[in-house]
Amino acid sequence: MSQKLGFLEDLGLSEPSSACNDVKCPFHGKVKVRGRVIKGEVVSDKMVRNVVVQINYLHYIKKYRRYERRKSRIPAHNPPCIGAKTGDRVVIGETRPLSKTVHFVVLGKVK
């Protein structure tokens, strides 16, 4: 495993067994993961080599002293060696901007 992704063992992930020649892959390409690492569910895989990951969280409303459910949808690059599909639970990591809207990359599937 490469030294730049040493935190994957803490998340219960490992380097994919299949290889790819994608430049934007954190394992086989030149993209470095830095910043936030988030778990979420893939809700769309219709883009080419990209997926949309939905993050569910609770937000506290001080006035009513209650929580409300919120969600964020984050587009992420999906390398061919991982190949996440709709319904998969994945871990995504923040990278440099890969395109106009994509700033995250899929690091692996969570069982």
N, CA, C and O atoms as a GROMACS GRO file, in nm:
protein
  444
    1MET      N    1   0.084  -0.118   0.000
    1MET     CA    2   0.000   0.000   0.000
    1MET      C    3   0.088   0.124   0.000
    1MET      O    4   0.195   0.125   0.062
    2SER      N    5   0.044   0.225  -0.068
    2SER     CA    6   0.122   0.348  -0.075
    2SER      C    7   0.116   0.422   0.057
    2SER      O    8   0.019   0.411   0.132
    3GLN      N    9   0.219   0.498   0.085
    3GLN     CA   10   0.229   0.569   0.211
    3GLN      C   11   0.128   0.681   0.222
    3GLN      O   12   0.092   0.718   0.334
    4LYS      N   13   0.080   0.738   0.110
    4LYS     CA   14  -0.012   0.851   0.117
    4LYS      C   15  -0.153   0.810   0.159
    4LYS      O   16  -0.232   0.897   0.197
    5LEU      N   17  -0.186   0.681   0.154
    5LEU     CA   18  -0.319   0.635   0.195
    5LEU      C   19  -0.310   0.540   0.314
    5LEU      O   20  -0.380   0.440   0.319
    6GLY      N   21  -0.223   0.571   0.409
    6GLY     CA   22  -0.203   0.486   0.525
    6GLY      C   23  -0.321   0.485   0.621
    6GLY      O   24  -0.329   0.396   0.706
    7PHE      N   25  -0.412   0.581   0.611
    7PHE     CA   26  -0.526   0.589   0.702
    7PHE      C   27  -0.638   0.492   0.664
    7PHE      O   28  -0.736   0.483   0.737
    8LEU      N   29  -0.626   0.421   0.553
    8LEU     CA   30  -0.733   0.331   0.509
    8LEU      C   31  -0.754   0.214   0.605
    8LEU      O   32  -0.867   0.166   0.619
    9GLU      N   33  -0.648   0.168   0.671
    9GLU     CA   34  -0.665   0.058   0.767
    9GLU      C   35  -0.755   0.099   0.882
    9GLU      O   36  -0.831   0.017   0.934
   10ASP      N   37  -0.748   0.227   0.923
   10ASP     CA   38  -0.832   0.276   1.031
   10ASP      C   39  -0.980   0.273   0.993
   10ASP      O   40  -1.066   0.259   1.079
   11LEU      N   41  -1.009   0.287   0.864
   11LEU     CA   42  -1.146   0.287   0.815
   11LEU      C   43  -1.195   0.148   0.777
   11LEU      O   44  -1.311   0.131   0.740
   12GLY      N   45  -1.107   0.048   0.786
   12GLY     CA   46  -1.145  -0.088   0.748
   12GLY      C   47  -1.142  -0.112   0.598
   12GLY      O   48  -1.212  -0.200   0.549
   13LEU      N   49  -1.064  -0.034   0.526
   13LEU     CA   50  -1.055  -0.047   0.381
   13LEU      C   51  -0.915  -0.095   0.343
   13LEU      O   52  -0.821  -0.085   0.421
   14SER      N   53  -0.904  -0.148   0.222
   14SER     CA   54  -0.774  -0.189   0.171
   14SER      C   55  -0.764  -0.146   0.025
   14SER      O   56  -0.864  -0.108  -0.038
   15GLU      N   57  -0.642  -0.153  -0.028
   15GLU     CA   58  -0.620  -0.115  -0.168
   15GLU      C   59  -0.690  -0.215  -0.259
   15GLU      O   60  -0.686  -0.335  -0.230
   16PRO      N   61  -0.755  -0.171  -0.368
   16PRO     CA   62  -0.826  -0.263  -0.457
   16PRO      C   63  -0.730  -0.362  -0.523
   16PRO      O   64  -0.616  -0.329  -0.555
   17SER      N   65  -0.779  -0.485  -0.544
   17SER     CA   66  -0.695  -0.589  -0.602
   17SER      C   67  -0.676  -0.569  -0.752
   17SER      O   68  -0.570  -0.603  -0.805
   18SER      N   69  -0.776  -0.515  -0.821
   18SER     CA   70  -0.763  -0.492  -0.965
   18SER      C   71  -0.691  -0.360  -0.990
   18SER      O   72  -0.703  -0.266  -0.911
   19ALA      N   73  -0.619  -0.353  -1.099
   19ALA     CA   74  -0.544  -0.233  -1.134
   19ALA      C   75  -0.620  -0.154  -1.240
   19ALA      O   76  -0.702  -0.209  -1.315
   20CYS      N   77  -0.593  -0.025  -1.246
   20CYS     CA   78  -0.653   0.060  -1.349
   20CYS      C   79  -0.547   0.160  -1.394
   20CYS      O   80  -0.446   0.180  -1.327
   21ASN      N   81  -0.571   0.222  -1.507
   21ASN     CA   82  -0.478   0.324  -1.556
   21ASN      C   83  -0.542   0.462  -1.556
   21ASN      O   84  -0.514   0.545  -1.642
   22ASP      N   85  -0.629   0.487  -1.457
   22ASP     CA   86  -0.697   0.614  -1.442
   22ASP      C   87  -0.605   0.714  -1.374
   22ASP      O   88  -0.550   0.685  -1.267
   23VAL      N   89  -0.586   0.831  -1.433
   23VAL     CA   90  -0.498   0.933  -1.377
   23VAL      C   91  -0.556   0.990  -1.247
   23VAL      O   92  -0.482   1.033  -1.159
   24LYS      N   93  -0.690   0.990  -1.235
   24LYS     CA   94  -0.757   1.047  -1.118
   24LYS      C   95  -0.783   0.945  -1.007
   24LYS      O   96  -0.857   0.974  -0.914
   25CYS      N   97  -0.723   0.826  -1.016
   25CYS     CA   98  -0.737   0.723  -0.913
   25CYS      C   99  -0.638   0.751  -0.801
   25CYS      O  100  -0.521   0.778  -0.829
   26PRO      N  101  -0.682   0.746  -0.673
   26PRO     CA  102  -0.587   0.773  -0.563
   26PRO      C  103  -0.488   0.659  -0.543
   26PRO      O  104  -0.384   0.680  -0.480
   27PHE      N  105  -0.516   0.540  -0.593
   27PHE     CA  106  -0.428   0.425  -0.577
   27PHE      C  107  -0.330   0.411  -0.692
   27PHE      O  108  -0.212   0.382  -0.670
   28HIS      N  109  -0.376   0.430  -0.816
   28HIS     CA  110  -0.293   0.406  -0.934
   28HIS      C  111  -0.263   0.532  -1.014
   28HIS      O  112  -0.194   0.525  -1.115
   29GLY      N  113  -0.313   0.645  -0.970
   29GLY     CA  114  -0.294   0.770  -1.041
   29GLY      C  115  -0.211   0.868  -0.961
   29GLY      O  116  -0.131   0.829  -0.876
   30LYS      N  117  -0.232   0.997  -0.988
   30LYS     CA  118  -0.151   1.102  -0.925
   30LYS      C  119  -0.233   1.192  -0.833
   30LYS      O  120  -0.190   1.303  -0.804
   31VAL      N  121  -0.348   1.147  -0.787
   31VAL     CA  122  -0.434   1.228  -0.702
   31VAL      C  123  -0.404   1.198  -0.555
   31VAL      O  124  -0.397   1.081  -0.514
   32LYS      N  125  -0.385   1.304  -0.476
   32LYS     CA  126  -0.360   1.289  -0.333
   32LYS      C  127  -0.488   1.319  -0.257
   32LYS      O  128  -0.562   1.410  -0.292
   33VAL      N  129  -0.514   1.241  -0.153
   33VAL     CA  130  -0.632   1.260  -0.068
   33VAL      C  131  -0.590   1.345   0.051
   33VAL      O  132  -0.495   1.311   0.123
   34ARG      N  133  -0.661   1.456   0.072
   34ARG     CA  134  -0.636   1.541   0.188
   34ARG      C  135  -0.766   1.605   0.229
   34ARG      O  136  -0.856   1.622   0.147
   35GLY      N  137  -0.779   1.640   0.355
   35GLY     CA  138  -0.901   1.704   0.402
   35GLY      C  139  -1.000   1.604   0.458
   35GLY      O  140  -0.962   1.511   0.530
   36ARG      N  141  -1.127   1.622   0.425
   36ARG     CA  142  -1.236   1.543   0.484
   36ARG      C  143  -1.243   1.403   0.425
   36ARG      O  144  -1.217   1.382   0.307
   37VAL      N  145  -1.280   1.307   0.511
   37VAL     CA  146  -1.309   1.170   0.470
   37VAL      C  147  -1.448   1.139   0.523
   37VAL      O  148  -1.472   1.148   0.643
   38ILE      N  149  -1.541   1.102   0.433
   38ILE     CA  150  -1.683   1.091   0.466
   38ILE      C  151  -1.738   0.957   0.421
   38ILE      O  152  -1.697   0.903   0.318
   39LYS      N  153  -1.833   0.902   0.500
   39LYS     CA  154  -1.906   0.782   0.459
   39LYS      C  155  -2.044   0.823   0.410
   39LYS      O  156  -2.105   0.914   0.465
   40GLY      N  157  -2.093   0.755   0.305
   40GLY     CA  158  -2.223   0.785   0.251
   40GLY      C  159  -2.273   0.674   0.161
   40GLY      O  160  -2.210   0.569   0.150
   41GLU      N  161  -2.386   0.697   0.097
   41GLU     CA  162  -2.449   0.598   0.010
   41GLU      C  163  -2.457   0.653  -0.132
   41GLU      O  164  -2.493   0.768  -0.153
   42VAL      N  165  -2.423   0.568  -0.229
   42VAL     CA  166  -2.430   0.608  -0.369
   42VAL      C  167  -2.577   0.609  -0.412
   42VAL      O  168  -2.646   0.508  -0.400
   43VAL      N  169  -2.624   0.724  -0.462
   43VAL     CA  170  -2.763   0.736  -0.505
   43VAL      C  171  -2.776   0.746  -0.656
   43VAL      O  172  -2.885   0.730  -0.710
   44SER      N  173  -2.663   0.772  -0.727
   44SER     CA  174  -2.667   0.778  -0.872
   44SER      C  175  -2.531   0.741  -0.927
   44SER      O  176  -2.427   0.786  -0.878
   45ASP      N  177  -2.532   0.658  -1.032
   45ASP     CA  178  -2.407   0.623  -1.100
   45ASP      C  179  -2.422   0.641  -1.251
   45ASP      O  180  -2.362   0.566  -1.329
   46LYS      N  181  -2.500   0.739  -1.292
   46LYS     CA  182  -2.530   0.759  -1.434
   46LYS      C  183  -2.419   0.834  -1.508
   46LYS      O  184  -2.412   0.827  -1.631
   47MET      N  185  -2.332   0.904  -1.436
   47MET     CA  186  -2.223   0.976  -1.502
   47MET      C  187  -2.110   0.878  -1.536
   47MET      O  188  -2.101   0.770  -1.477
   48VAL      N  189  -2.027   0.917  -1.629
   48VAL     CA  190  -1.912   0.834  -1.667
   48VAL      C  191  -1.802   0.854  -1.564
   48VAL      O  192  -1.751   0.965  -1.547
   49ARG      N  193  -1.764   0.747  -1.494
   49ARG     CA  194  -1.659   0.746  -1.391
   49ARG      C  195  -1.687   0.841  -1.275
   49ARG      O  196  -1.593   0.880  -1.205
   50ASN      N  197  -1.811   0.878  -1.252
   50ASN     CA  198  -1.848   0.961  -1.138
   50ASN      C  199  -1.976   0.906  -1.076
   50ASN      O  200  -2.057   0.844  -1.144
   51VAL      N  201  -1.992   0.930  -0.946
   51VAL     CA  202  -2.113   0.891  -0.875
   51VAL      C  203  -2.158   1.009  -0.789
   51VAL      O  204  -2.080   1.101  -0.763
   52VAL      N  205  -2.284   1.005  -0.744
   52VAL     CA  206  -2.336   1.103  -0.650
   52VAL      C  207  -2.357   1.030  -0.518
   52VAL      O  208  -2.429   0.930  -0.511
   53VAL      N  209  -2.293   1.080  -0.412
   53VAL     CA  210  -2.299   1.019  -0.279
   53VAL      C  211  -2.384   1.107  -0.190
   53VAL      O  212  -2.363   1.228  -0.182
   54GLN      N  213  -2.482   1.046  -0.121
   54GLN     CA  214  -2.570   1.120  -0.031
   54GLN      C  215  -2.524   1.100   0.113
   54GLN      O  216  -2.501   0.987   0.157
   55ILE      N  217  -2.512   1.211   0.186
   55ILE     CA  218  -2.472   1.212   0.326
   55ILE      C  219  -2.592   1.257   0.407
   55ILE      O  220  -2.644   1.366   0.384
   56ASN      N  221  -2.637   1.175   0.503
   56ASN     CA  222  -2.747   1.212   0.592
   56ASN      C  223  -2.690   1.256   0.727
   56ASN      O  224  -2.600   1.192   0.780
   57TYR      N  225  -2.744   1.364   0.782
   57TYR     CA  226  -2.696   1.413   0.911
   57TYR      C  227  -2.809   1.485   0.983
   57TYR      O  228  -2.913   1.514   0.923
   58LEU      N  229  -2.790   1.515   1.111
   58LEU     CA  230  -2.887   1.587   1.192
   58LEU      C  231  -2.838   1.730   1.217
   58LEU      O  232  -2.720   1.752   1.243
   59HIS      N  233  -2.929   1.825   1.209
   59HIS     CA  234  -2.898   1.965   1.235
   59HIS      C  235  -2.986   2.014   1.350
   59HIS      O  236  -3.108   1.995   1.347
   60TYR      N  237  -2.924   2.076   1.451
   60TYR     CA  238  -2.996   2.120   1.569
   60TYR      C  239  -3.059   2.257   1.545
   60TYR      O  240  -2.992   2.349   1.498
   61ILE      N  241  -3.190   2.270   1.579
   61ILE     CA  242  -3.262   2.398   1.571
   61ILE      C  243  -3.274   2.451   1.713
   61ILE      O  244  -3.349   2.396   1.795
   62LYS      N  245  -3.202   2.557   1.742
   62LYS     CA  246  -3.194   2.608   1.878
   62LYS      C  247  -3.329   2.659   1.929
   62LYS      O  248  -3.364   2.638   2.046
   63LYS      N  249  -3.405   2.726   1.843
   63LYS     CA  250  -3.533   2.785   1.884
   63LYS      C  251  -3.631   2.679   1.934
   63LYS      O  252  -3.700   2.701   2.034
   64TYR      N  253  -3.638   2.566   1.865
   64TYR     CA  254  -3.734   2.462   1.901
   64TYR      C  255  -3.673   2.349   1.982
   64TYR      O  256  -3.743   2.256   2.022
   65ARG      N  257  -3.541   2.357   2.007
   65ARG     CA  258  -3.469   2.256   2.084
   65ARG      C  259  -3.490   2.116   2.030
   65ARG      O  260  -3.512   2.020   2.105
   66ARG      N  261  -3.484   2.106   1.899
   66ARG     CA  262  -3.502   1.976   1.832
   66ARG      C  263  -3.403   1.964   1.717
   66ARG      O  264  -3.339   2.061   1.677
   67TYR      N  265  -3.392   1.842   1.667
   67TYR     CA  266  -3.307   1.815   1.551
   67TYR      C  267  -3.394   1.795   1.427
   67TYR      O  268  -3.507   1.749   1.436
   68GLU      N  269  -3.339   1.831   1.312
   68GLU     CA  270  -3.405   1.801   1.186
   68GLU      C  271  -3.308   1.722   1.100
   68GLU      O  272  -3.186   1.740   1.108
   69ARG      N  273  -3.364   1.636   1.017
   69ARG     CA  274  -3.282   1.557   0.926
   69ARG      C  275  -3.248   1.640   0.804
   69ARG      O  276  -3.333   1.708   0.747
   70ARG      N  277  -3.121   1.634   0.764
   70ARG     CA  278  -3.077   1.700   0.643
   70ARG      C  279  -2.993   1.604   0.561
   70ARG      O  280  -2.950   1.500   0.610
   71LYS      N  281  -2.970   1.640   0.434
   71LYS     CA  282  -2.888   1.556   0.348
   71LYS      C  283  -2.806   1.643   0.256
   71LYS      O  284  -2.846   1.755   0.222
   72SER      N  285  -2.693   1.592   0.215
   72SER     CA  286  -2.607   1.656   0.117
   72SER      C  287  -2.578   1.554   0.008
   72SER      O  288  -2.559   1.436   0.036
   73ARG      N  289  -2.574   1.601  -0.114
   73ARG     CA  290  -2.540   1.514  -0.227
   73ARG      C  291  -2.408   1.563  -0.285
   73ARG      O  292  -2.397   1.677  -0.331
   74ILE      N  293  -2.307   1.476  -0.281
   74ILE     CA  294  -2.172   1.513  -0.320
   74ILE      C  295  -2.130   1.432  -0.442
   74ILE      O  296  -2.127   1.309  -0.435
   75PRO      N  297  -2.096   1.497  -0.553
   75PRO     CA  298  -2.042   1.422  -0.667
   75PRO      C  299  -1.899   1.381  -0.638
   75PRO      O  300  -1.820   1.460  -0.587
   76ALA      N  301  -1.864   1.257  -0.672
   76ALA     CA  302  -1.731   1.204  -0.646
   76ALA      C  303  -1.684   1.122  -0.765
   76ALA      O  304  -1.764   1.059  -0.834
   77HIS      N  305  -1.552   1.123  -0.788
   77HIS     CA  306  -1.494   1.043  -0.896
   77HIS      C  307  -1.492   0.896  -0.853
   77HIS      O  308  -1.455   0.865  -0.740
   78ASN      N  309  -1.531   0.808  -0.944
   78ASN     CA  310  -1.540   0.664  -0.916
   78ASN      C  311  -1.440   0.590  -1.006
   78ASN      O  312  -1.471   0.564  -1.123
   79PRO      N  313  -1.321   0.556  -0.955
   79PRO     CA  314  -1.222   0.488  -1.039
   79PRO      C  315  -1.272   0.351  -1.084
   79PRO      O  316  -1.349   0.287  -1.012
   80PRO      N  317  -1.228   0.304  -1.202
   80PRO     CA  318  -1.273   0.172  -1.251
   80PRO      C  319  -1.230   0.056  -1.161
   80PRO      O  320  -1.296  -0.048  -1.161
   81CYS      N  321  -1.121   0.072  -1.084
   81CYS     CA  322  -1.076  -0.037  -0.997
   81CYS      C  323  -1.169  -0.056  -0.877
   81CYS      O  324  -1.167  -0.162  -0.815
   82ILE      N  325  -1.250   0.045  -0.843
   82ILE     CA  326  -1.346   0.033  -0.732
   82ILE      C  327  -1.485   0.001  -0.786
   82ILE      O  328  -1.548  -0.094  -0.739
   83GLY      N  329  -1.533   0.077  -0.882
   83GLY     CA  330  -1.658   0.048  -0.950
   83GLY      C  331  -1.780   0.046  -0.860
   83GLY      O  332  -1.853  -0.054  -0.858
   84ALA      N  333  -1.805   0.153  -0.785
   84ALA     CA  334  -1.922   0.160  -0.697
   84ALA      C  335  -2.049   0.176  -0.780
   84ALA      O  336  -2.050   0.246  -0.882
   85LYS      N  337  -2.156   0.112  -0.735
   85LYS     CA  338  -2.286   0.118  -0.801
   85LYS      C  339  -2.390   0.179  -0.707
   85LYS      O  340  -2.362   0.200  -0.589
   86THR      N  341  -2.508   0.207  -0.759
   86THR     CA  342  -2.616   0.263  -0.678
   86THR      C  343  -2.652   0.168  -0.565
   86THR      O  344  -2.668   0.048  -0.586
   87GLY      N  345  -2.664   0.223  -0.444
   87GLY     CA  346  -2.698   0.144  -0.326
   87GLY      C  347  -2.579   0.104  -0.243
   87GLY      O  348  -2.597   0.058  -0.130
   88ASP      N  349  -2.457   0.119  -0.293
   88ASP     CA  350  -2.337   0.083  -0.217
   88ASP      C  351  -2.307   0.189  -0.113
   88ASP      O  352  -2.325   0.308  -0.137
   89ARG      N  353  -2.260   0.144   0.006
   89ARG     CA  354  -2.208   0.235   0.107
   89ARG      C  355  -2.060   0.254   0.078
   89ARG      O  356  -1.986   0.156   0.068
   90VAL      N  357  -2.015   0.378   0.065
   90VAL     CA  358  -1.878   0.405   0.026
   90VAL      C  359  -1.813   0.507   0.120
   90VAL      O  360  -1.881   0.578   0.194
   91VAL      N  361  -1.681   0.511   0.114
   91VAL     CA  362  -1.602   0.613   0.181
   91VAL      C  363  -1.541   0.701   0.073
   91VAL      O  364  -1.480   0.651  -0.021
   92ILE      N  365  -1.559   0.833   0.087
   92ILE     CA  366  -1.504   0.927  -0.010
   92ILE      C  367  -1.405   1.019   0.061
   92ILE      O  368  -1.421   1.049   0.179
   93GLY      N  369  -1.304   1.064  -0.012
   93GLY     CA  370  -1.203   1.153   0.044
   93GLY      C  371  -1.189   1.277  -0.041
   93GLY      O  372  -1.206   1.273  -0.163
   94GLU      N  373  -1.158   1.388   0.024
   94GLU     CA  374  -1.144   1.516  -0.046
   94GLU      C  375  -1.010   1.522  -0.120
   94GLU      O  376  -0.908   1.476  -0.069
   95THR      N  377  -1.012   1.579  -0.239
   95THR     CA  378  -0.893   1.595  -0.321
   95THR      C  379  -0.890   1.736  -0.378
   95THR      O  380  -0.973   1.820  -0.344
   96ARG      N  381  -0.794   1.761  -0.463
   96ARG     CA  382  -0.794   1.886  -0.538
   96ARG      C  383  -0.914   1.885  -0.632
   96ARG      O  384  -0.970   1.777  -0.655
   97PRO      N  385  -0.958   1.997  -0.687
   97PRO     CA  386  -1.068   1.995  -0.782
   97PRO      C  387  -1.035   1.911  -0.905
   97PRO      O  388  -0.937   1.937  -0.974
   98LEU      N  389  -1.118   1.809  -0.931
   98LEU     CA  390  -1.098   1.721  -1.046
   98LEU      C  391  -1.176   1.769  -1.167
   98LEU      O  392  -1.140   1.737  -1.281
   99SER      N  393  -1.282   1.846  -1.145
   99SER     CA  394  -1.360   1.908  -1.252
   99SER      C  395  -1.436   2.025  -1.189
   99SER      O  396  -1.406   2.065  -1.076
  100LYS      N  397  -1.533   2.078  -1.260
  100LYS     CA  398  -1.606   2.194  -1.209
  100LYS      C  399  -1.679   2.163  -1.079
  100LYS      O  400  -1.682   2.247  -0.989
  101THR      N  401  -1.737   2.044  -1.067
  101THR     CA  402  -1.816   2.011  -0.948
  101THR      C  403  -1.756   1.900  -0.863
  101THR      O  404  -1.800   1.882  -0.749
  102VAL      N  405  -1.659   1.826  -0.913
  102VAL     CA  406  -1.607   1.708  -0.842
  102VAL      C  407  -1.481   1.745  -0.764
  102VAL      O  408  -1.381   1.789  -0.821
  103HIS      N  409  -1.488   1.728  -0.629
  103HIS     CA  410  -1.374   1.754  -0.541
  103HIS      C  411  -1.348   1.636  -0.449
  103HIS      O  412  -1.265   1.646  -0.359
  104PHE      N  413  -1.416   1.524  -0.470
  104PHE     CA  414  -1.400   1.405  -0.388
  104PHE      C  415  -1.373   1.285  -0.477
  104PHE      O  416  -1.404   1.288  -0.596
  105VAL      N  417  -1.315   1.179  -0.420
  105VAL     CA  418  -1.288   1.056  -0.492
  105VAL      C  419  -1.330   0.938  -0.404
  105VAL      O  420  -1.313   0.944  -0.282
  106VAL      N  421  -1.384   0.833  -0.464
  106VAL     CA  422  -1.427   0.715  -0.388
  106VAL      C  423  -1.303   0.637  -0.348
  106VAL      O  424  -1.219   0.605  -0.432
  107LEU      N  425  -1.291   0.606  -0.217
  107LEU     CA  426  -1.175   0.532  -0.166
  107LEU      C  427  -1.205   0.384  -0.152
  107LEU      O  428  -1.112   0.303  -0.157
  108GLY      N  429  -1.330   0.346  -0.136
  108GLY     CA  430  -1.364   0.205  -0.124
  108GLY      C  431  -1.507   0.185  -0.080
  108GLY      O  432  -1.576   0.279  -0.040
  109LYS      N  433  -1.551   0.059  -0.090
  109LYS     CA  434  -1.686   0.021  -0.046
  109LYS      C  435  -1.681  -0.029   0.096
  109LYS      O  436  -1.586  -0.097   0.136
  110VAL      N  437  -1.783   0.005   0.175
  110VAL     CA  438  -1.795  -0.041   0.312
  110VAL      C  439  -1.889  -0.160   0.313
  110VAL      O  440  -1.996  -0.155   0.254
  111LYS      N  441  -1.849  -0.266   0.378
  111LYS     CA  442  -1.932  -0.386   0.381
  111LYS      C  443  -2.050  -0.367   0.474
  111LYS      O  444  -2.132  -0.458   0.490
   0.00000   0.00000   0.00000
